[in-house]
């Protein structure tokens, strides 16, 4: 187990800077995910930690030891790749023990380490098989076993489940998280799948254009996104966004759209006349009769039943709106919606930042 400290990390390819001064402190034994859209820098950052990419500026330290100029093999890390990277001519046992063989570890120790990892991963019946005789999930377990036998201080995962089918991904993400808890090894996990990040991580790092947007526990990011990017990136379906201006009627503060639709704002310290973007998650909207007091009238364009719930696609004036309804919804062209108490997020329209959030997020520094 180990801490990983990243300070003002920069990566340039020629004159183009792709990682812009990232600060991040990863705790001992933590499972942390790096997530963001394609090209955001998450895999580049992981490869810099691994030593597979040169550092243009800043430092990376493992357990307080700067590793900028330390070769990958001497960083005491193990990496699990998307494509398994198994040797097709070697058995499962030989694949798992290959790195130990290269280090001239005695054969009895290799056999013992391979057996322990195979028992842990349910691979004992397959140790004599070749990779071509394994399923995708079994091959990924072999790749993980190869990392485990090294007993590294840090595991690095680079989108390890993206080649698996949906059902197997669900199974494997549960297995990886359970395994990490048993081993207690510090783990850094790159994924484009927000469900993987939400269900597996102790904390999530959201990257955008080579910068950290927010760092926090999964539900903290979901409940209190620091800005519009995080608000729309985390959550499926995405958060509804409505442009409005704050107005006051007596003691009550409202967000009012340019079409005159009003939404009451509770416990938001924002001046009247401020241009804001209101965010409401689809599950925080409830369908109601249009005559219900406080209901907002929406036009309904499409209803998608998924079985246990339905996604209702509609419009509040010119703003598209999605409502997640628990259960079935009869076909209709209009309905009322009621916003759940505390379900409104308020963002400054010009900066995109959450109005009632601190200027900087835990573990990150915006640049």
C-alpha positions as CSV (number, residue, x, y, z in Angstrom):
1,X,0.0,0.0,0.0
2,X,1.2,3.5,-0.7
3,X,0.2,7.2,-1.0
4,X,0.5,8.9,-4.4
5,X,1.0,12.6,-4.5
6,X,0.8,14.6,-7.7
7,X,1.9,18.2,-7.6
8,X,1.5,20.8,-10.4
9,X,1.8,18.0,-13.0
10,X,2.2,19.1,-16.6
11,X,2.4,17.2,-19.9
12,X,3.3,18.7,-23.2
13,X,3.6,17.2,-26.7
14,X,5.8,19.8,-28.4
15,X,4.1,23.1,-27.9
16,X,0.7,21.6,-27.0
17,X,0.0,21.3,-23.3
18,X,-2.5,18.5,-22.5
19,X,-2.2,18.2,-18.7
20,X,-2.4,21.6,-17.0
21,X,-0.8,21.7,-13.6
22,X,-2.8,19.0,-11.8
23,X,-2.6,18.6,-8.0
24,X,-3.9,15.4,-6.5
25,X,-3.3,13.5,-3.2
26,X,-4.3,9.8,-3.3
27,X,-4.5,8.1,0.1
28,X,-3.0,4.9,1.3
29,X,-5.3,2.0,0.3
30,X,-7.7,4.2,-1.6
31,X,-9.6,3.2,-4.7
32,X,-9.8,6.3,-6.9
33,X,-11.2,6.6,-10.4
34,X,-10.1,9.0,-13.2
35,X,-13.1,9.8,-15.4
36,X,-13.9,12.2,-18.2
37,X,-14.7,12.4,-21.9
38,X,-12.3,11.1,-24.5
39,X,-9.2,13.3,-24.8
40,X,-9.6,14.7,-21.3
41,X,-6.1,13.3,-20.2
42,X,-7.1,10.5,-17.9
43,X,-5.1,7.8,-19.6
44,X,-2.1,10.1,-20.1
45,X,-2.2,10.9,-16.4
46,X,-2.2,7.2,-15.6
47,X,0.7,6.5,-17.9
48,X,2.7,9.3,-16.3
49,X,2.1,7.7,-12.9
50,X,3.3,4.4,-14.4
51,X,6.4,6.0,-15.9
52,X,5.3,5.2,-19.5
53,X,5.0,8.9,-20.3
54,X,7.6,11.6,-19.6
55,X,6.7,14.4,-17.2
56,X,7.0,17.9,-18.6
57,X,6.6,19.7,-15.3
58,X,5.7,19.1,-11.7
59,X,6.3,15.9,-9.6
60,X,4.8,12.5,-8.8
61,X,5.7,10.9,-5.5
62,X,4.9,7.4,-4.2
63,X,5.1,7.1,-0.4
64,X,7.0,10.4,-0.3
65,X,9.6,9.3,-2.8
66,X,9.7,11.4,-6.0
67,X,9.6,9.0,-9.0
68,X,9.9,11.4,-12.0
69,X,13.1,9.9,-13.1
70,X,12.5,6.3,-11.8
71,X,12.1,3.6,-14.4
72,X,8.6,1.9,-14.5
73,X,9.9,-1.4,-13.3
74,X,11.4,0.3,-10.2
75,X,8.2,2.2,-9.2
76,X,6.7,-0.9,-7.5
77,X,3.4,-0.6,-9.4
78,X,1.4,-3.0,-11.5
79,X,-0.8,-2.1,-14.4
80,X,-3.8,-3.9,-15.8
81,X,-4.6,-3.0,-19.4
82,X,-7.7,-2.9,-21.5
83,X,-6.5,-5.5,-24.0
84,X,-5.3,-8.1,-21.3
85,X,-1.8,-8.2,-22.9
86,X,-1.3,-12.0,-22.3
87,X,1.3,-14.1,-24.0
88,X,-0.7,-16.5,-26.2
89,X,2.0,-19.2,-26.1
90,X,2.2,-19.3,-22.3
91,X,-0.3,-21.1,-20.0
92,X,-2.3,-19.2,-17.4
93,X,0.2,-20.1,-14.7
94,X,3.2,-19.0,-16.8
95,X,1.5,-15.8,-17.8
96,X,0.8,-15.0,-14.1
97,X,4.3,-15.8,-13.0
98,X,6.2,-14.3,-15.9
99,X,7.2,-11.1,-14.2
100,X,8.5,-13.0,-11.2
101,X,10.5,-15.2,-13.5
102,X,12.1,-12.2,-15.1
103,X,13.2,-11.1,-11.6
104,X,14.8,-14.5,-11.0
105,X,12.5,-15.3,-8.2
106,X,12.9,-19.0,-7.2
107,X,10.4,-21.4,-8.8
108,X,8.9,-22.5,-5.5
109,X,8.1,-18.9,-4.6
110,X,6.6,-18.3,-8.1
111,X,4.4,-21.4,-7.8
112,X,3.2,-20.3,-4.4
113,X,2.5,-16.7,-5.5
114,X,0.6,-18.0,-8.6
115,X,-1.4,-20.5,-6.5
116,X,-2.4,-17.8,-4.0
117,X,-3.5,-15.4,-6.8
118,X,-5.4,-18.1,-8.7
119,X,-7.3,-19.2,-5.5
120,X,-8.2,-15.5,-4.9
121,X,-9.4,-15.1,-8.5
122,X,-11.1,-18.5,-9.0
123,X,-8.5,-19.4,-11.7
124,X,-7.1,-22.6,-10.1
125,X,-9.0,-25.0,-12.6
126,X,-7.5,-23.0,-15.5
127,X,-3.8,-22.8,-14.6
128,X,-2.8,-25.2,-17.4
129,X,-5.0,-23.6,-20.1
130,X,-3.8,-21.3,-22.8
131,X,-5.3,-17.8,-23.1
132,X,-7.2,-18.7,-26.3
133,X,-9.2,-21.3,-24.3
134,X,-10.5,-18.7,-21.9
135,X,-13.4,-16.3,-21.9
136,X,-12.9,-12.6,-21.9
137,X,-13.7,-12.4,-18.2
138,X,-11.2,-15.2,-17.4
139,X,-8.5,-13.5,-19.5
140,X,-9.0,-10.3,-17.5
141,X,-8.7,-12.2,-14.3
142,X,-5.4,-13.7,-15.5
143,X,-4.2,-10.1,-16.3
144,X,-5.2,-9.1,-12.7
145,X,-3.5,-12.2,-11.3
146,X,-0.3,-11.3,-13.1
147,X,-0.4,-7.9,-11.3
148,X,-1.3,-9.4,-7.9
149,X,1.6,-11.9,-7.8
150,X,4.0,-8.9,-7.8
151,X,2.5,-7.6,-4.6
152,X,2.8,-4.0,-5.8
153,X,2.2,-0.9,-3.7
154,X,-0.1,0.6,-6.4
155,X,-2.4,-1.0,-8.9
156,X,-3.1,1.0,-12.1
157,X,-6.2,0.0,-14.2
158,X,-6.6,1.4,-17.7
159,X,-10.2,0.8,-18.8
160,X,-9.9,-2.9,-18.0
161,X,-13.6,-3.8,-18.6
162,X,-14.3,-1.9,-21.8
163,X,-13.8,-5.1,-24.0
164,X,-16.4,-7.1,-22.0
165,X,-20.1,-7.4,-22.6
166,X,-22.5,-5.5,-20.3
167,X,-23.4,-8.4,-18.1
168,X,-19.8,-9.4,-17.5
169,X,-18.8,-5.8,-16.8
170,X,-21.3,-5.7,-13.9
171,X,-19.9,-8.9,-12.5
172,X,-16.2,-7.9,-13.0
173,X,-16.6,-4.5,-11.4
174,X,-18.0,-6.1,-8.3
175,X,-15.1,-8.6,-8.3
176,X,-12.4,-5.9,-8.7
177,X,-13.8,-3.8,-5.9
178,X,-14.1,-6.8,-3.6
179,X,-10.6,-7.9,-4.4
180,X,-9.2,-4.4,-3.8
181,X,-10.8,-4.3,-0.4
182,X,-9.3,-7.6,0.5
183,X,-5.8,-6.7,-0.6
184,X,-6.0,-3.1,0.6
185,X,-3.7,-2.0,-2.3
186,X,-3.9,1.7,-3.4
187,X,-5.7,1.6,-6.8
188,X,-6.0,4.1,-9.6
189,X,-8.7,3.2,-12.1
190,X,-9.3,4.9,-15.5
191,X,-12.7,4.6,-17.1
192,X,-15.1,6.4,-19.4
193,X,-18.0,4.6,-17.7
194,X,-19.5,6.7,-14.9
195,X,-21.4,3.8,-13.5
196,X,-18.1,1.9,-12.9
197,X,-16.7,5.0,-11.3
198,X,-19.7,5.6,-9.1
199,X,-20.0,2.0,-7.9
200,X,-16.4,1.1,-7.3
201,X,-14.6,4.3,-6.1
202,X,-13.8,5.7,-2.7
203,X,-13.3,9.0,-4.6
204,X,-13.7,10.2,-8.2
205,X,-11.5,12.6,-10.1
206,X,-13.4,14.3,-12.9
207,X,-11.1,15.6,-15.7
208,X,-11.9,18.0,-18.5
209,X,-9.4,19.2,-21.0
210,X,-6.4,18.2,-18.9
211,X,-7.7,19.9,-15.8
212,X,-9.4,18.6,-12.6
213,X,-13.0,19.8,-12.4
214,X,-13.8,18.2,-9.0
215,X,-12.6,15.5,-6.7
216,X,-14.9,13.8,-4.1
217,X,-16.8,10.8,-3.0
218,X,-19.2,9.5,-5.7
219,X,-22.4,10.6,-4.0
220,X,-20.9,14.0,-3.0
221,X,-20.3,14.7,-6.7
222,X,-23.8,13.6,-7.6
223,X,-25.5,15.6,-4.8
224,X,-23.3,18.7,-5.0
225,X,-21.6,19.1,-8.4
226,X,-19.2,22.0,-8.3
227,X,-20.0,23.3,-11.8
228,X,-22.2,22.7,-14.9
229,X,-19.6,20.3,-16.4
230,X,-19.7,18.0,-13.4
231,X,-23.5,18.3,-13.1
232,X,-24.1,17.1,-16.7
233,X,-21.3,14.6,-16.7
234,X,-22.4,12.6,-13.6
235,X,-25.8,11.1,-13.8
236,X,-27.8,9.2,-16.4
237,X,-30.1,10.6,-17.7
238,X,-28.2,13.9,-17.3
239,X,-29.3,16.7,-15.2
240,X,-31.9,19.0,-16.7
241,X,-30.6,22.6,-17.2
242,X,-32.9,25.7,-17.4
243,X,-31.7,29.2,-18.0
244,X,-33.4,31.8,-15.7
245,X,-33.0,35.0,-13.8
246,X,-33.5,35.4,-10.1
247,X,-36.6,37.4,-9.1
248,X,-38.0,38.2,-5.6
249,X,-41.7,38.3,-4.7
250,X,-41.9,39.5,-1.1
251,X,-39.8,37.1,0.9
252,X,-39.8,34.4,-1.8
253,X,-36.9,34.1,-4.2
254,X,-37.7,32.6,-7.6
255,X,-35.8,31.6,-10.8
256,X,-37.8,32.9,-13.7
257,X,-37.3,31.9,-17.3
258,X,-37.7,34.4,-20.2
259,X,-41.0,32.7,-20.8
260,X,-42.3,33.6,-17.4
261,X,-42.0,30.2,-15.8
262,X,-41.1,30.4,-12.1
263,X,-39.4,28.0,-9.8
264,X,-39.1,28.8,-6.1
265,X,-35.5,28.8,-4.7
266,X,-35.0,27.7,-1.1
267,X,-31.8,28.4,0.9
268,X,-29.9,29.9,-2.0
269,X,-27.9,33.1,-1.2
270,X,-28.1,34.8,-4.6
271,X,-28.9,38.4,-5.5
272,X,-32.0,39.3,-7.3
273,X,-31.4,39.8,-11.0
274,X,-28.6,37.3,-11.3
275,X,-28.4,35.2,-14.5
276,X,-28.4,31.6,-13.4
277,X,-28.8,28.1,-14.8
278,X,-31.1,25.9,-12.8
279,X,-30.3,22.2,-12.6
280,X,-32.8,19.5,-11.6
281,X,-32.1,15.8,-11.9
282,X,-34.8,13.7,-13.7
283,X,-35.5,11.7,-10.6
284,X,-36.2,14.9,-8.6
285,X,-39.2,15.7,-10.9
286,X,-42.5,14.0,-10.2
287,X,-45.4,13.8,-12.6
288,X,-48.6,15.4,-11.4
289,X,-51.9,16.6,-12.7
290,X,-51.5,20.0,-14.4
291,X,-54.0,21.5,-11.9
292,X,-51.9,20.5,-8.9
293,X,-50.7,23.6,-7.0
294,X,-47.1,24.4,-7.7
295,X,-47.0,22.1,-10.8
296,X,-45.1,23.2,-13.9
297,X,-46.8,22.3,-17.2
298,X,-44.7,20.4,-19.7
299,X,-45.3,19.2,-23.2
300,X,-44.5,15.5,-23.6
301,X,-42.7,14.4,-26.8
302,X,-41.7,10.8,-25.9
303,X,-42.1,8.2,-23.2
304,X,-39.4,5.4,-22.9
305,X,-40.5,2.5,-20.7
306,X,-37.5,0.5,-19.3
307,X,-39.5,-1.9,-17.1
308,X,-39.1,-0.7,-13.5
309,X,-39.2,3.0,-14.5
310,X,-40.1,5.3,-17.4
311,X,-38.1,8.2,-18.9
312,X,-40.5,11.0,-20.0
313,X,-39.0,13.4,-22.5
314,X,-40.7,16.8,-22.7
315,X,-40.3,20.5,-22.9
316,X,-40.7,23.3,-20.3
317,X,-41.3,26.1,-22.7
318,X,-38.2,26.0,-24.9
319,X,-36.1,24.0,-22.5
320,X,-35.9,20.2,-23.0
321,X,-36.8,18.3,-19.8
322,X,-36.4,14.6,-18.8
323,X,-38.5,13.1,-15.9
324,X,-37.6,9.7,-14.4
325,X,-40.9,8.1,-13.2
326,X,-41.0,5.0,-11.1
327,X,-43.4,2.7,-12.9
328,X,-45.4,2.9,-16.1
329,X,-46.7,6.1,-17.8
330,X,-49.8,6.3,-20.0
331,X,-49.4,8.0,-23.4
332,X,-50.2,11.7,-23.1
333,X,-49.1,15.0,-24.7
334,X,-48.8,17.1,-21.5
335,X,-48.5,16.8,-17.8
336,X,-47.6,18.7,-14.7
337,X,-44.3,18.2,-12.9
338,X,-43.4,19.0,-9.3
339,X,-39.8,19.6,-8.2
340,X,-38.8,17.6,-5.1
341,X,-37.8,19.7,-2.0
342,X,-34.1,20.4,-2.2
343,X,-33.9,19.2,-5.8
344,X,-32.9,22.5,-7.3
345,X,-29.2,23.2,-8.0
346,X,-28.2,26.8,-8.9
347,X,-25.2,27.7,-11.1
348,X,-23.9,31.1,-12.1
349,X,-24.6,31.3,-15.8
350,X,-21.4,33.2,-16.7
351,X,-18.9,31.1,-14.8
352,X,-20.8,27.8,-14.6
353,X,-19.9,27.4,-11.0
354,X,-22.3,26.2,-8.3
355,X,-23.4,29.3,-6.4
356,X,-23.7,27.7,-3.0
357,X,-20.4,25.8,-3.3
358,X,-16.9,26.8,-2.2
359,X,-14.7,28.2,-5.0
360,X,-12.3,25.2,-4.9
361,X,-13.0,21.5,-4.7
362,X,-11.3,19.1,-2.3
363,X,-8.1,17.8,-3.6
364,X,-8.0,20.0,-6.8
365,X,-6.9,23.4,-7.9
366,X,-8.4,25.0,-10.9
367,X,-6.1,26.7,-13.4
